[in-house]
Amino acid sequence: MSRIGRLPITIPGGVQVNLQGNEVEVKGPKGTLKRSFSNEIEMTMEDGKLVLKRNSEEPNIRALHGTTRSILNNMVLGVSQGFSKTLEIEGVGYRAEMEGNDLVINVGFSHPVVVKSSEGITFATDQKTRQITVSGYDKEMVGQVAADIRKIRPSEPYKGKGIHYLGEKVRHKAGKSAKTGV
């Protein structure tokens, strides 16, 4: 049996899980998430915990077992605690500012780049305007929005200027070296 798939999902207080066949709706203090899953995975509530079982030992069903459990666990964690990703901006004159709910990024283009806030996603910047925090209750959406922001100006390998995740190692290359004489 799948090591991840066999673990029960503990439902914290304040979170409601509604199972309707292969449709799952998770409600919590942060929001509501709804998703449909494969019929091959059976979901049941036992003693306040969500338990998943698979009907077959086929390799694709076995893989789906662990994946389904991870997605459901992320849904439960998202509506109860939420998720966030932090990005750093490096470069002279590069900055990010909040304009209402939208994020305005200046990273060396002739115009500022405006990132609109979608439902369930919030942005925050620090006082030095060098860090951007993307928060929300849907882990998949938080990661995608953070990746889209990073894609605006990825860190370049010579000076490290650009946008990268907090703690991400930016590989630096040596610049051109002059010939020493022949």
N, C-alpha and C positions, 0 to 999 in steps of 0.2 A: 504494500500500500504506500501511497505517496507520503513522504515525511511531512511535507507542508500541508497537503490536503487533508490528512487525518486529524490535524489539530483543530479543536473546536474554537469558534470565535466567541469570545465573551462580549456580551452586550452591556455596555455601561448604563448607569441610570440616566434617564432623560432621553434615551434613544429608543425609537420604535422601529421594528422590522416587520414588514408585511410581506408574506410569501403568497403568491398567487400563481401556482404552476411554476413556470420558468421565469416569471416576472418578480423582481424584488424591488421594494421601495423602502428606503431607509430615511427616517425623519429624526432630526436632532435639533439642538439649539442653534447650530450654525446654518442649517438649511436642509433641503430635501434632495436626495439622489434616487434616480430610478433607472433600472437596467434590466435587460432580459438576458438569460443565460441558456446554455444548451440543455436539452431534455435528458441528456445522458448522465447528468449530475443531479442527484437527489438531495434536496435541502430540507432539513427538519429542525424544529426548535425543541431542545431538550434541556430543562432546568435553567432557563435563561441563557442558554448558549446555542449558537447556530452550528449544526453538524452537517457535513457534506459527505456523501457516499457516492461511489461510481457504480454503474451497472455492468461494466465490461473491463477486461484487462488489456484491451487493445492499446498500443503505444500512444496513439493520438488522444484517446480518452484519458489515459493515465496522465498525460501532460496537461490536459484540460482541467483535471481535478485540482492540481496545485495552483494553476493560474486562476481558476474560479475562486478558490479560497482566498488568494492574495487580493484579488479585486474586491471581494466582499469585505475583507478586513480593512482595506483602504477606504471603502465607503463608510464603514462604521467609525473609523478613526477620524475621517474627514468631517462628518457631521457633528462629532463630539468635541474634537480638539482643533481641527484644521491643519493645513500644511502651509509652509512658506519656503521660498528660495530667495537667497540674497545674491545680488550681482554687484561687482565693483567696477568703477570707471577709472581708467588711468589715462592721463594725457593732459598737457597744458591747455587750459581753457575748456576741457571737457567737463560737462556737468549735467545733472538731471534736476528738474524742478516739478513740483505739483502745480497743476492749473485746474482747480476744481477737483474732479475725480480722475482727470486725465494726467498722463505723464509726458512732460516735454523734455526731450533729450537733445543736447547740443554736443555733437562729437565730430566737429571739423567739417561738416558739410556747409554749403552756402545757405542752408535753411535748417531750422530746428525740426526734429522728427517728433510727431505727436503720436503717442500710443493711447488709444481709447480703452477705457476700462469696460470690461464686459460684465455680465451678471455673475456674481459669485467671486469676482476677482477684485482685490484692492491693492493699491500701490502705496508705498511709503518711501520717503527719502530722508537721509540724515541731515544734520546741520551743515556739514561740509559739502553736501551734495555729491559725494563720491560713492555712496551705496544706495542701491535700489532694492527694496524688499517687495516681493510679489507674494500675496497671501490669498488663500481661498480654501474652500472645503472639498473641491474636486482635485485630487492629486494629479490626474492626467492633464487637466486644464492648466493648473499652476505650472507644471513642468513645460507645457507647450508655450505658454505666454512668456516664461523666462527664456526659453530657447529662441523665441522670435525676437525678443529684446536683444539678446546676445548676438543674433545674426545681423543686427543693424550695423554694428562695427566690431567684428571679432578682433581679439588681440593679435597684433602683428608680431612676428618673431624677432625683430631687430631691436626695437625700443620697448616693446610690451604695451604700446598704446592701444586702447580699445576697451571693450566690455568683456568681462569674464566672470565666472562664478566665484564666490568667496571661497578661498582656499584652493582654487584651481591652479595647478602649476603651468605657467606659460613658458614653453621651451624657447630659450633665446639662442639665436644664431650669431656667429661672429660676422661682422661686416666685412667689406672688401679690405684686403690688406695690400699695402703698396709693395711693389717689387723692391728688393733690397739692393739691386745692382748686380749686374752680371759681368 
